[in-house]
Amino acid sequence: MPVTVKTFATSGEAAAALSSERDARYLGGGTLVMRALNEGDLSVSTVVRATDRALTHLDVGSSRIMIGAGVTFARVLAERELAFLHPVAGSIGGPAVRNMGTVGGNLFVPTPFGDFTVALLALDATVSVQGGYGAREMPIEEFLAGRDRMPGALVLSISCQRPSSADAFRYRKISRIRPKGGSVVTLAVHLPSSGGRVVGARIAFGAMAATPVRARAAERALEGHALDAANVAAAVAAAVEGISPANDSLASAWYRREVVGVHLRRLLTGQE
């Protein structure tokens, strides 16, 4: 089946093309779309590209950072101001994938991948999206909940607050093949504090649901409390409340439930 490639100078034109053609897919880094085409996915008849430099723009000079959807993981690793995201970007694939894969594309990666999105969820990111309805910003949770219902939308950028300290944001990926394997479980926590107490706790898991998901019960166990042994234990006990991990070739749902609390405890207490 022939595939048509359309290249546009602006993200607005690309978004309009995506919205008007049901079988169109956006080509960013290509790690998702090219794989689908190579495997003979007949649902894709048109590939849309954009050369708009705004899609690869980085704004990292203030407390709130903005990452263009077309920024690659290799570029994240090369940016000193994004050092808190280096462990995240470095855990994704090998050099070839990091050189091509993009932050925006990672938002659409199916479980057990999508590790960068787990970190963005813990950082309470905002996603800027353009579609047939125009451009708008939405919380990342809202985006993830509805991403399968807006195939014509083009992600423009992602923004989030920079962690106030090196210790406020923590990340860990458990995989059977390092660094490029799919995730048995991915964890990211953002624990801002005031007066020695956690304020605005965010805990996100990957490979524990169809999309990255917040561990809300664990967040509640920490919110407003000191990060001491008793409160960490309460968060660990509540880690999987309301969460239903799936079985796949990497791990069973039972195994994921068993190990996620172990790794959450290590992450919260600063253990390797």
C-alpha positions in Angstrom: 0.0 0.0 0.0 1.5 3.4 -1.0 2.1 6.0 1.7 2.0 9.7 1.0 4.4 12.0 2.8 3.4 15.6 3.3 5.9 18.2 4.7 4.7 21.5 6.1 6.6 24.6 7.1 4.5 25.3 10.2 3.0 23.2 13.0 -0.4 24.8 12.3 -0.4 23.5 8.7 0.7 20.0 9.9 -2.0 20.0 12.6 -4.6 20.9 10.0 -3.5 18.1 7.7 -3.6 15.6 10.6 -7.1 16.7 11.6 -8.5 16.5 8.0 -7.1 13.0 7.2 -8.2 10.1 9.3 -5.4 7.8 8.2 -2.6 10.4 8.7 0.1 10.0 11.3 2.7 12.6 12.4 6.4 11.7 11.8 8.7 13.1 14.5 11.6 11.0 15.4 10.1 8.0 13.6 10.6 5.4 16.4 6.9 4.7 16.4 5.6 5.6 12.9 8.4 4.0 10.9 8.1 0.8 12.9 4.4 0.7 12.2 5.0 1.2 8.5 7.8 -1.4 8.4 5.5 -3.9 10.0 2.8 -3.2 7.3 0.3 -1.2 9.3 -2.4 -0.6 6.8 -4.1 2.1 9.0 -1.5 4.6 7.9 -1.8 6.1 4.4 -0.4 9.5 5.0 2.7 10.6 6.9 2.8 14.3 8.0 6.0 16.2 8.9 6.7 19.8 9.9 10.0 21.7 9.7 8.8 24.3 12.2 11.7 25.2 14.5 9.3 25.9 17.3 8.9 22.2 17.7 12.5 21.8 18.7 12.8 24.9 20.9 14.0 24.6 24.5 13.4 27.3 27.1 15.3 26.3 30.3 16.4 29.6 31.7 13.7 30.0 34.4 12.0 28.0 37.1 9.4 26.7 34.5 11.0 24.9 31.6 9.5 24.3 28.2 10.5 21.4 25.9 9.5 21.4 22.3 7.8 18.2 21.2 10.5 17.5 18.7 13.4 17.7 21.2 15.3 14.4 21.2 16.5 12.5 24.3 20.0 13.0 23.2 19.5 16.8 23.3 18.0 16.5 26.8 21.2 14.7 27.8 23.3 17.4 26.3 21.5 20.3 28.1 23.1 21.1 31.5 20.0 22.9 32.7 18.1 19.7 32.4 20.4 17.6 34.5 17.5 16.4 36.7 16.1 14.7 33.6 19.3 13.1 32.5 18.7 9.8 34.4 15.3 9.6 32.7 16.5 10.3 29.1 19.5 8.0 29.6 17.2 5.1 30.5 15.5 5.2 27.2 16.8 2.8 24.5 20.3 2.9 23.1 22.1 5.8 21.4 20.2 5.3 18.1 16.9 5.6 19.8 18.0 8.6 22.0 19.2 10.4 18.9 15.9 10.0 17.1 13.2 9.6 19.7 11.4 12.7 20.9 9.8 13.9 24.0 6.5 14.5 22.3 6.5 11.0 20.7 7.1 9.4 24.1 3.7 10.6 25.2 2.2 8.1 22.7 4.4 5.1 23.5 2.4 2.1 24.7 3.3 0.4 28.0 5.8 -1.0 29.0 7.6 1.9 27.4 7.1 5.6 27.8 9.5 6.2 30.6 10.0 9.9 30.0 6.2 10.4 30.2 6.3 8.8 33.7 8.7 11.6 34.8 6.6 14.3 33.2 3.5 13.0 35.1 5.4 13.2 38.4 6.4 16.7 37.5 2.8 17.7 36.9 3.5 18.7 33.3 1.3 20.7 30.9 1.0 19.6 27.3 0.4 22.1 24.5 -1.7 20.5 21.7 -2.9 21.8 18.4 -5.8 20.2 16.4 -8.8 21.1 14.4 -10.2 23.0 17.4 -7.1 25.2 17.6 -4.3 25.2 20.2 -4.8 24.6 23.9 -2.9 23.5 27.0 -4.0 20.6 29.2 -2.7 18.8 32.2 -0.7 15.7 31.3 -3.2 13.5 33.1 -6.0 14.8 30.9 -3.9 14.3 27.8 -3.0 10.7 28.7 -6.7 9.9 29.5 -7.8 11.2 26.1 -4.9 10.6 23.8 -6.5 7.7 22.0 -9.6 9.9 21.3 -7.7 12.7 19.5 -5.7 11.1 16.7 -5.6 14.3 14.8 -3.9 16.3 17.5 -0.3 17.5 17.2 1.7 18.0 20.4 3.6 21.3 20.3 5.5 21.3 23.6 5.5 20.2 27.2 6.2 22.4 30.2 6.8 21.7 33.9 8.2 23.4 37.0 11.8 22.8 37.7 12.3 20.8 40.9 13.4 23.2 43.7 16.3 20.9 44.8 18.3 18.0 43.5 16.6 15.7 46.0 13.0 16.8 45.2 12.8 14.7 42.1 13.8 11.0 42.0 13.5 8.4 39.2 14.1 4.7 38.8 13.5 2.2 36.0 13.5 -1.5 36.6 14.1 -3.5 33.4 15.4 -6.9 32.4 17.6 -5.5 29.7 19.5 -2.3 30.4 19.3 0.4 29.3 17.0 -0.2 26.3 14.6 -2.8 27.6 10.9 -2.4 28.3 10.0 -1.5 31.9 9.1 -4.0 34.5 8.1 -0.9 36.5 9.2 2.7 36.2 8.9 5.1 39.2 9.2 8.9 39.4 8.5 11.0 42.5 8.4 14.7 43.0 8.4 15.7 46.6 8.5 19.5 47.1 8.8 20.4 50.8 8.2 23.3 53.2 9.2 23.3 56.8 10.4 19.7 56.6 7.0 18.5 55.3 6.0 17.2 51.9 3.8 19.7 50.0 2.4 18.7 46.7 3.6 15.1 46.5 3.5 13.4 43.1 4.3 9.7 42.6 4.0 8.2 39.1 4.4 4.6 37.9 5.0 3.3 34.4 4.1 -0.3 33.3 1.5 -0.4 36.0 -1.5 0.5 33.8 -2.4 1.1 30.2 -0.7 4.6 30.5 1.6 6.1 33.2 -0.5 6.5 36.3 -0.3 8.4 39.6 -0.2 6.5 42.9 -2.7 8.8 44.6 -3.0 6.7 47.8 0.7 6.8 48.3 0.7 10.6 47.6 -1.9 11.1 50.3 0.2 9.1 52.8 3.0 11.5 52.4 1.2 14.8 51.9 1.8 17.2 54.7 4.1 14.8 56.6 7.8 14.5 57.1 9.6 12.0 54.9 10.4 9.7 57.8 10.3 5.9 58.2 6.7 5.7 59.3 5.3 7.8 56.5 7.4 6.1 53.9 6.0 2.8 55.2 2.5 4.1 54.9 3.2 5.2 51.3 4.6 1.9 50.4 1.6 0.0 51.9 -0.7 2.2 49.7 1.4 2.0 46.6 -0.9 -0.2 44.5 -4.2 0.9 45.9 -6.6 1.5 42.9 -4.0 0.4 40.4 -4.3 -2.7 38.2 -1.1 -3.7 36.4 -1.2 -5.9 33.4 0.4 -9.2 32.6 2.9 -9.1 29.7 6.0 -10.9 28.5 8.2 -8.9 30.9 6.4 -9.5 34.2 3.1 -10.7 35.6 0.6 -8.3 37.3 1.4 -10.2 40.6 5.1 -9.6 40.3 4.6 -5.9 39.6 2.4 -5.5 42.6 5.1 -7.3 44.7 8.1 -5.3 43.6 6.8 -1.8 43.1 6.6 -1.2 46.8 10.1 -2.4 47.3 11.5 0.1 44.8 9.3 2.9 46.0 10.7 2.5 49.5 14.3 2.5 48.1 13.5 5.6 46.0 11.9 7.5 48.9 14.7 6.6 51.3 17.5 7.4 48.9 18.8 3.8 48.6 20.4 2.5 45.5 
